[in-house]
Amino acid sequence: MADCSIIYDLANQGYDEWWFPATGLLAAGFAGTIYGLFRSLFKNIVPTAAKKSARRAIFFSLILALLAFIWTYSEYSNLRKAYEGGAYQQVSGEIEHFADTGPGLQPGTVRFSVGKITFSYSRYAVSPGFRKTRDLGSPLHEGLMVRIRYIGTAIVRLEVCGS
């Protein structure tokens, strides 16, 4: 297959799941703002127990953000090392049985086959690899010629071939 365009490559894309731990940091910032208001503007109105609860919320939000970062980054890092080490499989051919809506599919899920390999992913899953759906700009559709490198269920490189 010649004349292929790279649509996605894990090695060039980088760490996409940064937004997941960032939500924990936003929660910590929100709790910190509330705590600051409790300590300054409402210091005589808000009971000490409420101030302690706000401090706990900050602490747990930071811990959860840190754990989310460790989890998502280690998953990305391990997949990238495996990919760069050549531990991937490759399939080329025409996309068949493409479905992104319908019975048995959760919203945001895409399922298709190339050759005898079936791929299925959800844009809502927090894991590395290609996860775009049609409404997020995915070029995938029935009959499209592709070359896919994958490790397990993760698409680490997607190329669209021909026009």
KOLMARSE-930329 format. One record per atom (N, C-alpha, C, O, CB): residue in three letters; x, y, z. Coordinates in pm, whole numbers, plus 50000, padded with zeros to 5 digits. Atoms other than C-alpha are relative to their C-alpha. Glycine has a CB too. Example, Ala and Ser with C-alpha at 12.3 -4.5 7.8 and 13.67 -1.06 7.14 Angstrom:
% residues 2
ALA500894988150000;ALA512304955050780;ALA500905012050000;ALA501945011850066;ALA499015000350125;SER499184988149994;SER513674989450714;SER499235010950073;SER499745022050090;SER500415004649858;
% end
This chain:
% residues 163
MET500844988250000;MET500005000050000;MET500885012450000;MET501675014650092;MET499045000050121;ALA499214987750009;ALA501545032549890;ALA499085012150018;ALA497865010850028;ALA500745000949864;ASP500764987449992;ASP500485068649920;ASP499115000550125;ASP497915003050116;ASP499155001749875;CYS500754999749874;CYS499465067050287;CYS500345012850078;CYS501485017450077;CYS500324987550086;SER499824988249916;SER498985097150515;SER499834995950146;SER498894988850182;SER498995011249962;ILE500085003149858;ILE499655094550887;ILE498935008950063;ILE499015021250056;ILE501385001950071;ILE501084992949931;ILE496525104251080;ILE500315001050148;ILE500035011150213;ILE498654993049977;TYR499695000449856;TYR497725094151426;TYR501254991550019;TYR501404980949958;TYR498804994250083;ASP498825007649960;ASP501055082851570;ASP500265003050147;ASP500525014550183;ASP501245003549912;LEU499854998349855;LEU501395077451945;LEU501315006850036;LEU501365015050127;LEU499904986550069;ALA498694994349969;ALA505095086351941;ALA500055015049973;ALA500765022350043;ALA501094993049918;ASN500024985750033;ASN504375120451783;ASN498895007550074;ASN498985019750093;ASN499825001849851;GLN501174993749939;GLN501065127151958;GLN500285004650142;GLN499845015450182;GLN498844990450000;GLY499714996349862;GLY502345127552313;GLY498934995350096;GLY498044987550060;GLY500155014850010;TYR500885003949889;TYR500495123652642;TYR498675007449989;TYR498585019150025;TYR500675002950137;ASP501324994050025;ASP496825130152555;ASP499095000550122;ASP498145008350126;ASP499324992549891;GLU500935001449888;GLU495265120952886;GLU500265010150112;GLU499765008250223;GLU500084986250056;TRP499654989949898;TRP496615151653075;TRP498755006350062;TRP498775010550178;TRP500885010949938;TRP501224993449953;TRP493075165253107;TRP499384992850119;TRP498724999050202;TRP498995001049887;PHE500625007649892;PHE492035137153344;PHE500575003950137;PHE499795007150226;PHE500194985149976;PRO499494995249872;PRO494445145653629;PRO499775015050020;PRO499675019750134;PRO501484996850010;ALA500234985649988;ALA493915182553553;ALA498645003150063;ALA498495013350129;ALA500085006649863;THR501304997749936;THR490285179153661;THR500134999350152;THR499435006550224;THR498974989749951;GLY499735000549856;GLY491575169254006;GLY500645012850049;GLY500355017450160;GLY500894988150032;LEU499384987349962;LEU493705200554012;LEU498975011350001;LEU499025020150086;LEU501165003449904;LEU501084990050000;LEU490665221353918;LEU499144998750125;LEU498745008750185;LEU499134998549874;ALA500785002249878;ALA488735205554205;ALA500755005250122;ALA500165011350211;ALA499664985050018;ALA499184995049888;ALA491625213454442;ALA500005015350000;ALA499925021550106;ALA501464994649990;GLY500054985550009;GLY491645249354316;GLY498675005650046;GLY498625015950114;GLY500275004549858;PHE501334995849957;PHE487905252454369;PHE499884999050152;PHE499385008150219;PHE498924991449931;ALA500055001849854;ALA488195238254721;ALA500905010250070;ALA500575015150177;ALA500434985650039;GLY499094990049942;GLY491135261554787;GLY499375013950002;GLY499565021550097;GLY501305000549921;THR500704987150005;THR489065291554679;THR498955000850110;THR498835011050179;THR499345002049862;ILE501015000249893;ILE486265281454912;ILE500685001350137;ILE500215008750223;ILE499164986949993;TYR499284999349874;TYR488755276155193;TYR500515014350026;TYR500425019350138;TYR501184990050000;GLY499534986149986;GLY490255310655129;GLY498895009450038;GLY499085018450121;GLY500635004649870;LEU501164991849964;LEU486815326455144;LEU499584997550145;LEU499255006850219;LEU498814997149906;PHE500355003449862;PHE486065307755466;PHE500975006750099;PHE500555011250206;PHE500024984850020;ARG499004994649909;ARG489305320355622;ARG500035015150003;ARG500375021150105;ARG501364994949964;SER499894985550003;SER489085356355511;SER498665007150015;SER498435013950116;SER500655004249871;LEU501254992549999;LEU485615369555430;LEU499004995050105;LEU498285002850167;LEU499374999449864;PHE501015005849912;PHE483565345655641;PHE500614993450124;PHE500074983850177;PHE499184989849924;LYS499285006649891;LYS486035337755920;LYS499204999150129;LYS499384989650206;LYS501295007150026;ASN500795000249877;ASN483565346156200;ASN498664992949981;ASN497974990250080;ASN499765014150049;ILE501305006050029;ILE480555330056030;ILE500114984949983;ILE499264977350031;ILE499395006249875;VAL499855014250035;VAL481875296455909;VAL500624992550118;VAL501644996750171;VAL500874998349872;PRO499455007849890;PRO482435270056177;PRO501344993549963;PRO501644991549845;PRO499004989350043;THR498685006150020;THR485875254256221;THR499884986749926;THR500754983549845;THR500694997950134;ALA500195012950066;ALA484535220356107;ALA499885001749847;ALA500394993449772;ALA498754992950055;ALA500144997550144;ALA483605235055766;ALA501355003649940;ALA501654999649827;ALA498985011349974;LYS498664996650049;LYS487105249555731;LYS500864987549988;LYS501614986049891;LYS500685010350093;LYS499255012550006;LYS488605215555811;LYS499544991449882;LYS500364984949817;LYS499854992250132;SER500535007550114;SER486325199455553;SER500565005349868;SER500884997649778;SER498465000649998;ALA499444994050122;ALA487555223755290;ALA501464996149985;ALA501914993449873;ALA499865015450002;ARG498605004350007;ARG491175215255378;ARG500104985549957;ARG500974981949877;ARG500705002050136;ARG500005014150041;ARG490385178255347;ARG499684998649852;ARG500274990349782;ARG498984992050084;ALA500365000550143;ALA488775184355008;ALA501205003749913;ALA501434997549809;ALA498825009549971;ILE498794996250074;ILE491945201854889;ILE500984988349999;ILE501504984649893;ILE500665012650063;PHE499055011049986;PHE494125173555017;PHE499594988149913;PHE500414982949837;PHE500114995750147;PHE500445011650077;PHE492035145654864;PHE499955002849850;PHE500244993849771;PHE498644995550048;SER499974996650143;SER491675163854532;SER501414999349945;SER501624994449834;SER499425014149977;LEU498605000750045;LEU495445167354509;LEU500494985649994;LEU501194981849900;LEU500915008250095;ILE499615014250000;ILE495965130754601;ILE499394992849879;ILE500074985349810;ILE499564993050131;LEU500655006450114;LEU493415119454342;LEU500605004749867;LEU500764996749775;LEU498505003050002;ALA499364994950122;ALA494995141954076;ALA501364993349980;ALA501704989649868;ALA500165015350006;LEU498705006550009;LEU498415127354155;LEU499864985349959;LEU500584980649872;LEU500755001050134;LEU500235014050036;LEU497115091554140;LEU499534998649855;LEU499964989549784;LEU498984993650095;ALA500475000350139;ALA495295098853812;ALA501155002549904;ALA501234996149799;ALA498885010549979;PHE498854997450086;PHE498485113253665;PHE500914987849992;PHE501324983849884;PHE500785012150052;ILE499135011949998;ILE500565083253774;ILE499394988849917;ILE500094982449839;ILE500244995250146;TRP500685010850073;TRP497995059053636;TRP500015002549849;TRP500424993949772;TRP498554998550049;THR500114997450143;THR497435075953300;THR501365001549933;THR501554996949820;THR499175012449976;TYR498694998150063;TYR501045085953237;TYR500764986849991;TYR501444984349891;TYR500825010350078;SER499285012850007;SER502435051553323;SER499414991249891;SER500144984049823;SER499944992850136;GLU500635007650108;GLU499885035553089;GLU500505005049863;GLU500834997149776;GLU498465001250008;TYR499504994050124;TYR500925059752812;TYR501484996449979;TYR501874992349870;TYR499825015350002;SER498565002450010;SER504645055452886;SER500304985549964;SER501164982849880;SER500685003750132;ASN499795014350031;ASN504465017352882;ASN499614996749857;ASN500314989349789;ASN499204991350097;LEU500445002550137;LEU502525017152556;LEU500985006149900;LEU501305000049798;LEU498595005749977;ARG499054993550091;ARG504935041752395;ARG501314992349993;ARG501874990649884;ARG500275014450046;LYS498775008049999;LYS507985021352504;LYS499824987249919;LYS500714983449842;LYS500414996550144;ALA500275012250077;ALA506404989752362;ALA499945003149851;ALA500474995649769;ALA498694993450047;TYR500124996050140;TYR505575007852038;TYR501375003349941;TYR501714998549832;TYR499065012149986;GLU498674996450049;GLU509045022852000;GLU500944988049997;GLU501914987949920;GLU500595011150085;GLY499215012350000;GLY510504988652081;GLY499574990249893;GLY500164979549881;GLY499924993450134;GLY500455008550111;GLY508614973651786;GLY499064988850042;GLY498884979249966;GLY501184994149932;ALA500885010649950;ALA506194952751996;ALA498565001849953;ALA497624999050027;ALA500044999650153;TYR501344997750053;TYR503234961551775;TYR499714990049889;TYR500624983649835;TYR499835014549949;GLN500415007650116;GLN501264942851514;GLN499435009849899;GLN499055021049934;GLN498944988950037;GLN500484991050104;GLN500174957451184;GLN499004992849911;GLN499174981049880;GLN501165005549917;VAL500985005350094;VAL497184952150961;VAL499705010949898;VAL499635022849931;VAL498704995350074;SER500344990750108;SER496364968150627;SER498794994749927;SER498594982649915;SER501205002049903;GLY501155004150080;GLY493214967850424;GLY498875009950007;GLY499035021350049;GLY499524986550044;GLU501194991850007;GLU489744981150382;GLU499204998850130;GLU499074987950186;GLU499144996049879;ILE500845000249880;ILE487574990950679;ILE498664993649964;ILE498014997649867;ILE499795014550058;GLU501285007150018;GLU484574967650704;GLU499225000650130;GLU499795002650237;GLU500234985349955;HIS500895000849884;HIS481614965650940;HIS500145012250091;HIS500095011050214;HIS500294987250079;PHE499834987749922;PHE482105001751049;PHE498685003850067;PHE497635004050003;PHE500515011749911;ALA501194995649927;ALA479655012751319;ALA500415009950107;ALA501345007550183;ALA499244987950063;ASP499794990549891;ASP479565043351540;ASP498685003850067;ASP498645012350156;ASP500705012749947;THR501314998849935;THR475865041951628;THR499274986949977;THR499654978649895;THR499185012349943;GLY500835011750023;GLY473255015551657;GLY499864991350123;GLY500424994350228;GLY500574991949889;PRO500255008849886;PRO472094987251879;PRO501304993350047;PRO502134989049967;PRO498974989349961;GLY498835006549942;GLY474714973452113;GLY501225008950014;GLY502245004650067;GLY500374988349917;LEU498874990849989;LEU476985004052091;LEU499645011450095;LEU498615017950081;LEU500395005549861;GLN500154988549911;GLN477345029252370;GLN500305012749921;GLN501075012249825;GLN500934998750125;PRO499654987450068;PRO477415065952260;PRO501505002650012;PRO502105000350117;PRO499195011850061;GLY498584997150001;GLY480935076252163;GLY500874988049972;GLY502104988749986;GLY500405005950129;THR499245012250029;THR481955040852067;THR500084997949850;THR499135000549776;THR499334987750068;VAL499785003250141;VAL483415030951731;VAL500454985449992;VAL501264980950073;VAL501065009649933;ARG499595013950021;ARG483734995251604;ARG500144997849850;ARG499305002149772;ARG498964989950063;PHE499785003250140;PHE485174982951275;PHE501004988749990;PHE501664985150087;PHE500505012449922;SER499055010950026;SER487234955151120;SER500895003749883;SER500475010549790;SER499264986649972;VAL499064999350111;VAL490284954750900;VAL500564985849988;VAL501234980950079;VAL501155011050022;GLY499635014150012;GLY490934920050763;GLY499224992150104;GLY497994993250113;GLY501544998050019;LYS500675008149897;LYS490194895951046;LYS500125006250139;LYS499735000050238;LYS500594986050002;ILE499804993349872;ILE491044921051321;ILE498875010150022;ILE498595018449935;ILE501395007150005;THR501064990749964;THR488194939551495;THR500535009950101;THR501175006250200;THR498764992550055;PHE499624989249910;PHE488834972851661;PHE498755006150060;PHE497735007649993;PHE500855010749926;SER501104993349933;SER486574989251915;SER500605009250105;SER501475005150182;SER499004989750064;TYR499524990449901;TYR487185020352122;TYR498915010050032;TYR497965011849956;TYR501275007249951;SER500934989649958;SER485335047252310;SER500775012850022;SER501875012850078;SER499254995850129;ARG499344987249978;ARG486205083752310;ARG499985003950147;ARG500725012950188;ARG499355010949916;TYR500114996849858;TYR485245084252678;TYR500984991950085;TYR501124994750204;TYR498594997550047;ALA499035007949924;ALA487845058452782;ALA501275008350021;ALA501745015249930;ALA500334986749926;VAL498774992749968;VAL490875073352954;VAL501154990149983;VAL501584983650079;VAL499975006150146;SER498885008750031;SER493635053752785;SER500665004949871;SER500025011549789;SER499544985049986;PRO499294994950117;PRO496275060552522;PRO499594992949871;PRO499044981949874;PRO501504998750020;GLY500305005650131;GLY495845054452152;GLY498975008549926;GLY498415017949982;GLY499494985750015;PHE500964992750083;PHE493635066851870;PHE498594997550051;PHE498194986050068;PHE500124995849851;ARG501345001249945;ARG490125073852001;ARG499015009949937;ARG497945012349995;ARG500045002050150;LYS500914990050059;LYS488545099251768;LYS498764993549942;LYS498804982549885;LYS500735008149892;THR501255004050062;THR484955095951663;THR499715009749885;THR500415019849870;THR498824999850103;ARG500314991750117;ARG483365110951354;ARG499745014650039;ARG500195023849970;ARG498784994349927;ASP500304986249960;ASP482085141451542;ASP501225007350056;ASP501175019550075;ASP498885000150103;LEU498744993749956;LEU485645147951669;LEU501035000449888;LEU502205003449912;LEU500584992550120;GLY499114998750114;GLY487155146751321;GLY500644987249950;GLY501614987849874;GLY501055009550033;SER499435012650048;SER487875109951264;SER499684998249852;SER498555000549809;SER499454988050082;PRO500255002250142;PRO488305101850895;PRO499474985949970;PRO499184982849854;PRO501285002349921;LEU500365014050023;LEU487295065250943;LEU498564998549953;LEU497655005150002;LEU500214992050127;HIS501335003450051;HIS484365051450747;HIS500104987049924;HIS501194982249893;HIS499435011449910;GLU500085012650074;GLU483255020250567;GLU500725001349865;GLU500535011049793;GLU498524995949978;GLY499335000550130;GLY485465011150270;GLY501325007449992;GLY502005006449890;GLY499115005449898;LEU498754992550001;LEU488425033550363;LEU501194990550010;LEU501164981150090;LEU500035010350116;MET498775008049994;MET491865018350299;MET500915005750108;MET501215017650108;MET500734999749861;VAL499184995649888;VAL494025019950613;VAL501144990350027;VAL501134978849982;VAL499135001550126;ARG498935008249943;ARG497205007050769;ARG500015003550149;ARG500145015250186;ARG501425002749930;ILE500104997749856;ILE496985002751146;ILE501064991950073;ILE501224979950051;ILE498594996250052;ARG499125006749905;ARG499654994851402;ARG499295000250134;ARG498745010450175;ARG501425006950008;TYR500725000949875;TYR498234982851728;TYR500754991050099;TYR501504982150061;TYR498584994649977;ILE499475008249891;ILE499264968452063;ILE498804996850088;ILE498185005750145;ILE501155007450081;GLY501215003949927;GLY496534948652235;GLY498795006049933;GLY498505002849817;GLY500085004550148;THR501184993450058;THR493424969752181;THR500265014649964;THR499375021549915;THR498834999150098;ALA499674985950025;ALA495245003152143;ALA500555001949859;ALA501484994949817;ALA501025005050103;ILE499494996350132;ILE495735018151798;ILE501125010250024;ILE500875021250073;ILE498855006049907;VAL498854991349974;VAL499245033251814;VAL500425007849876;VAL501135017849887;VAL501174991850052;ARG499734992450122;ARG499495044151450;ARG498894996949900;ARG498524985349878;ARG501414996449940;LEU501055001350100;LEU496805050251191;LEU500415007649876;LEU500745019449881;LEU498635005150054;GLU499714993650129;GLU497465057250826;GLU498824997649908;GLU498274986649902;GLU501324994549936;VAL501055001050101;VAL494855064250561;VAL500704999449864;VAL501545007849833;VAL498985012250007;CYS499335002350127;CYS495875051350220;CYS499085002849883;CYS497885000249890;CYS500514985749992;GLY500804996450117;GLY494715063049879;GLY499275012950026;GLY499665020850112;GLY499024988949964;SER500754987549984;SER492165090649847;SER498714998050072;SER497975007650093;SER499745006149866;
% end
